[in-house]
Amino acid sequence: MNEIEYVFPLSAGLEDRLRVRAAKIRGRIVSFVVQYEAFIQGQWRAIVRYDNSHRFAHKDILHPDGSVDKQPLDFASLNLAFTFAIHDLRSLWKWYRYGYEKELTE
């Protein structure tokens, strides 16, 4: 099994990052976690996480009150779900942060 793990900075101020972890067997993803984290109010907070725990690929939107919205992903393979997760978070992280911060002030 080949495992990869890295943290990728998303913002110039290093207050936003993408945490990536995956395990592959013969080039096929068998497990993964792709998580967007932001440094807000003095602490790192997980805001959106894609993974395949619970036996299916899904997206978790994490809220400041501790609640989680779980959205199943319908992809033909974990490789596609993993790739989608990375692209989604790299392109929409500002939107996810905005929504999270808005919930904090409500």
C-alpha positions as CSV (number, residue, x, y, z in Angstrom):
1,M,0.0,0.0,0.0
2,N,1.2,3.5,-0.9
3,E,0.2,6.3,1.4
4,I,0.3,10.0,0.7
5,E,-0.1,12.8,3.2
6,Y,0.5,16.6,2.9
7,V,-0.8,20.0,3.9
8,F,-1.2,22.6,1.1
9,P,-1.5,26.3,2.0
10,L,-4.4,28.0,0.3
11,S,-3.9,31.7,1.3
12,A,-1.0,34.0,1.3
13,G,-1.4,34.6,5.1
14,L,-1.2,30.8,5.7
15,E,-4.6,31.0,7.5
16,D,-6.2,28.5,5.2
17,R,-5.0,25.1,4.3
18,L,-5.9,21.8,2.6
19,R,-5.1,18.6,4.5
20,V,-4.8,15.6,2.2
21,R,-4.4,11.9,3.1
22,A,-4.9,8.9,0.9
23,A,-4.0,5.3,0.6
24,K,-3.5,3.6,-2.8
25,I,-3.1,0.0,-3.9
26,R,-1.8,-0.5,-7.4
27,G,-2.7,3.1,-8.4
28,R,-6.3,2.9,-7.0
29,I,-7.4,5.0,-4.1
30,V,-8.7,2.8,-1.3
31,S,-9.2,5.5,1.4
32,F,-8.9,9.2,1.5
33,V,-9.5,12.4,3.5
34,V,-9.4,15.9,2.0
35,Q,-10.2,18.6,4.5
36,Y,-10.3,22.4,4.3
37,E,-9.2,24.0,7.5
38,A,-9.1,27.7,8.5
39,F,-7.5,29.6,11.3
40,I,-10.4,31.6,12.8
41,Q,-10.6,33.3,16.2
42,G,-7.2,31.9,17.3
43,Q,-7.8,28.3,16.4
44,W,-7.7,25.9,13.4
45,R,-11.2,24.8,12.4
46,A,-12.2,22.0,10.1
47,I,-14.8,23.5,7.7
48,V,-15.3,21.0,4.9
49,R,-14.2,17.4,4.7
50,Y,-14.4,14.8,2.0
51,D,-13.7,11.2,2.9
52,N,-14.8,7.6,2.4
53,S,-15.3,6.6,6.0
54,H,-18.7,5.0,6.8
55,R,-18.2,2.8,3.8
56,F,-19.1,5.4,1.2
57,A,-17.6,8.6,-0.3
58,H,-19.2,11.7,1.1
59,K,-18.7,15.4,1.9
60,D,-19.1,16.7,5.4
61,I,-19.9,20.4,5.9
62,L,-19.0,21.2,9.5
63,H,-20.7,24.0,11.3
64,P,-19.5,26.1,14.3
65,D,-22.2,24.7,16.5
66,G,-20.8,21.2,16.0
67,S,-23.5,19.9,13.6
68,V,-22.5,18.2,10.4
69,D,-24.3,18.1,7.0
70,K,-23.3,14.8,5.2
71,Q,-23.7,14.7,1.4
72,P,-23.0,11.4,-0.4
73,L,-20.9,11.5,-3.5
74,D,-21.9,9.6,-6.6
75,F,-18.7,8.8,-8.5
76,A,-17.7,5.7,-10.4
77,S,-14.5,5.3,-8.4
78,L,-12.7,6.7,-5.3
79,N,-10.1,8.1,-7.6
80,L,-12.7,10.4,-9.2
81,A,-14.1,11.3,-5.8
82,F,-10.7,12.1,-4.4
83,T,-9.8,14.3,-7.4
84,F,-13.1,16.1,-7.3
85,A,-12.6,16.8,-3.6
86,I,-9.2,18.4,-4.1
87,H,-10.5,20.6,-7.0
88,D,-13.6,21.6,-5.1
89,L,-11.8,22.8,-2.0
90,R,-9.0,24.5,-3.9
91,S,-11.4,26.5,-6.0
92,L,-14.2,27.2,-3.4
93,W,-12.4,27.5,-0.1
94,K,-13.1,31.2,0.2
95,W,-16.8,30.5,-0.2
96,Y,-16.8,27.8,2.5
97,R,-14.9,30.1,4.8
98,Y,-17.3,33.0,4.2
99,G,-20.3,30.7,5.1
100,Y,-18.6,29.4,8.3
101,E,-17.7,32.9,9.5
102,K,-21.2,34.1,8.8
103,E,-22.6,31.3,10.9
104,L,-20.2,32.3,13.8
105,T,-21.7,35.8,13.9
106,E,-25.4,34.8,13.8
